[in-house]
């Protein structure tokens, strides 16, 4: 059964290689940080990275979105080094 709350975070990058690097950095976290109330999945199509966060309630959805936005920001910053 699909959780009742869902957000799709879409990130556009200048190149497909940049999107691939960010996605590769994030993949180990998928499933590792999911809880009883929140799940996430990643998909990449060329230079676009999509993160779908699903949750059983709005508080968990907000927390999940904050987590994935932070992780993505860290992956982007680390890739700039």
C-alpha positions in Angstrom: 0.0 0.0 0.0 1.3 3.4 -0.9 1.7 5.9 1.9 -0.9 8.7 1.8 1.7 11.5 1.6 4.3 11.9 -1.2 6.7 14.6 -2.4 8.8 14.5 -5.6 12.1 16.4 -5.4 13.6 17.1 -8.8 17.2 18.3 -9.3 18.4 19.5 -12.6 22.2 19.5 -13.3 24.3 21.1 -16.0 25.5 17.6 -17.2 24.4 14.0 -16.9 27.8 13.2 -15.4 27.1 15.6 -12.5 23.7 14.1 -11.9 25.2 10.6 -12.0 27.9 11.6 -9.4 25.2 13.0 -7.0 23.0 10.0 -7.4 25.9 7.7 -6.8 26.7 9.5 -3.6 23.1 9.3 -2.4 22.3 5.6 -3.4 23.8 4.0 -0.2 21.4 6.1 1.9 18.3 4.7 0.2 16.9 2.1 2.5 19.6 2.8 5.1 17.8 5.8 6.6 14.2 4.8 5.9 12.1 4.5 9.0 8.8 3.0 9.9 7.0 6.1 8.6 9.1 7.3 5.6 10.7 5.8 2.5 12.6 7.3 -0.4 13.7 6.2 -3.8 16.0 7.8 -6.5 15.8 7.8 -10.2 18.0 9.6 -12.8 17.3 10.4 -16.4 20.2 12.2 -18.0 20.9 15.4 -16.1 17.8 15.1 -14.0 17.8 13.4 -10.6 14.5 12.7 -8.9 14.0 11.8 -5.2 10.5 10.5 -4.2 9.8 10.7 -0.5 6.7 8.9 0.8 5.4 9.0 4.4 2.5 7.9 6.5 2.0 11.3 8.0 2.9 15.0 7.3 5.4 15.3 10.1 7.3 12.3 8.8 7.1 13.7 5.2 8.6 17.0 6.3 11.4 15.2 8.2 12.1 13.0 5.2 12.2 15.9 2.8 14.6 17.8 5.1 16.8 14.7 5.3 17.0 14.2 1.5 17.4 17.9 0.7 20.3 18.1 3.2 21.9 14.9 1.9 21.6 16.2 -1.7 23.2 19.5 -0.7 26.1 17.7 0.9 26.6 15.5 -2.2 26.6 18.5 -4.4 29.1 20.4 -2.2 31.4 17.4 -1.9 31.4 17.1 -5.7 32.6 20.7 -6.1 35.8 19.9 -4.2 
